[in-house]
Amino acid sequence: MQIRSAAKSDAEAILAHCRKAFGETDFLMTEADEFNLTIAEEEAWIERSIRTGDLILVAEVDNEVVGMLNFRRSKSKKVNHLGYFGITIQEKYCNQGLGSKMLKQFLEWAEEEPGLEKICLEVFAYNQRAIHLYRQFGFQEEGRKVKHIKRKDGTYADELLMYKFVK
């Protein structure tokens, strides 16, 4: 298992990973049928992320992308000290420490990133596995969006807002 920063050349592998991950879980905001980026669009997103100081980590097993963490720093001056991240891991690779490894590497990067003080995330309130991981790394709940998620079966779920100060 290798975790590294993404490169433009990873675009096709990242797209394949996202399509797989979006199709096998109800814990992500994007549905598989909504995700239709082209390779060129994905390459542009990766290049823009690198150029603007954001971070995309990919986790590989046998040269296949099976997990990803992407972080986007807020660009407005008043909130430039913070940013949001999300993690996707293919179900087959869950509960093997991959999320912890990506989060650890990300937090080490964040602690060294000039001016970055606060890391934020949003997670579905019923995603107990992810919430447990985030709490292990010191993230705390700072808010809740009530009935923010409408699931396929018509039921609603809350979304939690969590944070951690890195400086």
C-alpha positions as CSV (number, residue, x, y, z in Angstrom):
1,M,0.0,0.0,0.0
2,Q,1.4,3.4,-1.0
3,I,0.1,6.8,-0.3
4,R,1.4,9.7,-2.4
5,S,0.4,13.1,-3.9
6,A,-1.6,12.8,-7.0
7,A,-0.1,13.8,-10.4
8,K,-1.9,14.8,-13.6
9,S,-1.1,11.3,-15.0
10,D,-3.3,9.8,-12.3
11,A,-6.5,11.3,-13.8
12,E,-7.8,8.1,-15.4
13,A,-7.1,6.0,-12.3
14,I,-8.7,8.5,-10.0
15,L,-11.8,8.6,-12.2
16,A,-12.0,4.8,-12.1
17,H,-11.6,4.8,-8.3
18,C,-14.3,7.5,-7.9
19,R,-16.8,5.7,-10.1
20,K,-16.3,2.5,-8.1
21,A,-16.4,4.2,-4.7
22,F,-19.5,6.3,-5.5
23,G,-21.3,3.2,-6.7
24,E,-20.8,1.0,-3.7
25,T,-21.6,3.2,-0.7
26,D,-24.3,5.5,0.6
27,F,-21.8,7.6,2.6
28,L,-20.8,10.0,-0.2
29,M,-22.6,13.1,-1.5
30,T,-22.1,12.2,-5.1
31,E,-24.1,9.4,-6.7
32,A,-22.3,7.2,-9.3
33,D,-24.7,8.3,-12.1
34,E,-23.9,12.0,-11.3
35,F,-20.2,11.5,-11.7
36,N,-19.3,12.0,-15.4
37,L,-16.1,14.0,-15.6
38,T,-13.8,13.4,-18.6
39,I,-10.2,12.6,-18.3
40,A,-9.3,16.1,-19.5
41,E,-11.6,17.7,-16.8
42,E,-10.0,15.5,-14.1
43,E,-6.5,16.4,-15.3
44,A,-7.4,20.1,-15.2
45,W,-8.7,19.7,-11.6
46,I,-5.5,18.0,-10.5
47,E,-3.4,20.6,-12.1
48,R,-5.4,23.4,-10.6
49,S,-5.2,21.7,-7.1
50,I,-1.4,21.5,-7.4
51,R,-1.1,25.1,-8.6
52,T,-3.3,26.6,-5.9
53,G,-1.7,24.7,-3.0
54,D,-4.5,22.2,-2.4
55,L,-3.7,18.6,-1.8
56,I,-4.8,15.3,-3.4
57,L,-3.5,12.1,-1.9
58,V,-4.0,8.8,-3.6
59,A,-3.7,5.4,-2.0
60,E,-2.6,2.6,-4.3
61,V,-2.5,-1.2,-4.0
62,D,-0.8,-3.0,-6.8
63,N,-0.7,0.2,-8.8
64,E,-4.4,0.7,-8.6
65,V,-5.9,3.7,-6.9
66,V,-8.2,2.4,-4.1
67,G,-8.5,5.5,-1.9
68,M,-8.2,9.2,-2.1
69,L,-8.1,12.2,0.2
70,N,-8.6,15.7,-1.3
71,F,-8.2,19.0,0.5
72,R,-9.2,22.4,-0.7
73,R,-8.1,25.4,1.1
74,S,-10.6,28.3,1.3
75,K,-9.5,31.1,-1.0
76,S,-11.3,34.1,0.6
77,K,-9.0,36.2,2.8
78,K,-11.3,35.9,5.9
79,V,-11.3,32.1,5.8
80,N,-8.0,31.3,4.1
81,H,-6.7,29.9,7.4
82,L,-9.0,26.8,6.9
83,G,-10.0,24.3,4.4
84,Y,-12.2,21.2,3.8
85,F,-11.2,17.6,3.0
86,G,-13.0,14.4,2.0
87,I,-11.9,10.8,1.9
88,T,-13.1,8.0,-0.4
89,I,-12.0,4.4,0.0
90,Q,-13.3,1.5,-2.0
91,E,-15.3,-0.8,0.3
92,K,-12.9,-3.8,-0.3
93,Y,-10.1,-1.8,1.4
94,C,-12.0,-0.4,4.3
95,N,-11.1,-1.4,7.9
96,Q,-7.5,-2.0,6.9
97,G,-6.0,1.2,8.3
98,L,-6.0,3.0,5.0
99,G,-8.1,5.9,6.2
100,S,-5.8,6.3,9.2
101,K,-2.7,6.3,7.1
102,M,-4.1,8.9,4.6
103,L,-5.3,11.1,7.5
104,K,-2.0,10.9,9.3
105,Q,-0.1,11.9,6.2
106,F,-2.5,14.7,5.5
107,L,-2.3,16.1,9.0
108,E,1.5,16.1,8.9
109,W,1.3,18.1,5.7
110,A,-1.3,20.5,7.2
111,E,0.8,21.2,10.3
112,E,3.6,22.3,8.0
113,E,1.4,24.3,5.6
114,P,2.0,28.1,6.1
115,G,-1.1,29.9,7.4
116,L,-3.3,26.8,7.6
117,E,-4.8,26.6,11.1
118,K,-8.1,24.7,10.9
119,I,-9.1,21.6,9.0
120,C,-12.8,21.0,8.4
121,L,-15.0,18.2,7.1
122,E,-18.6,17.2,6.6
123,V,-19.8,13.6,7.2
124,F,-23.2,11.9,7.1
125,A,-24.3,11.4,10.7
126,Y,-25.0,7.7,10.1
127,N,-21.4,7.1,8.9
128,Q,-20.2,5.8,12.3
129,R,-17.0,4.2,10.9
130,A,-15.8,7.6,9.5
131,I,-16.9,9.6,12.6
132,H,-15.0,7.1,14.8
133,L,-11.9,7.6,12.7
134,Y,-12.1,11.4,12.8
135,R,-12.6,11.5,16.5
136,Q,-9.6,9.2,17.0
137,F,-7.5,11.9,15.2
138,G,-8.9,14.7,17.5
139,F,-11.7,16.1,15.3
140,Q,-14.7,17.5,17.1
141,E,-18.2,18.2,16.1
142,E,-19.0,21.9,15.6
143,G,-22.4,21.7,14.0
144,R,-25.1,19.7,12.4
145,K,-27.1,20.3,9.3
146,V,-30.5,18.8,10.1
147,K,-32.2,16.6,7.5
148,H,-29.6,17.8,5.0
149,I,-29.3,14.5,3.2
150,K,-32.3,12.9,1.4
151,R,-31.5,9.3,0.8
152,K,-32.7,7.1,-2.0
153,D,-35.4,5.6,0.1
154,G,-36.9,9.0,0.9
155,T,-35.6,9.2,4.5
156,Y,-33.5,12.1,5.7
157,A,-30.2,12.2,7.5
158,D,-28.2,14.9,9.3
159,E,-24.8,15.9,8.2
160,L,-22.1,16.7,10.9
161,L,-19.6,19.4,10.6
162,M,-16.3,18.6,12.3
163,Y,-13.0,20.4,12.8
164,K,-9.5,20.2,14.1
165,F,-7.0,22.9,14.7
166,V,-3.5,22.0,13.4
167,K,-1.9,25.2,14.8
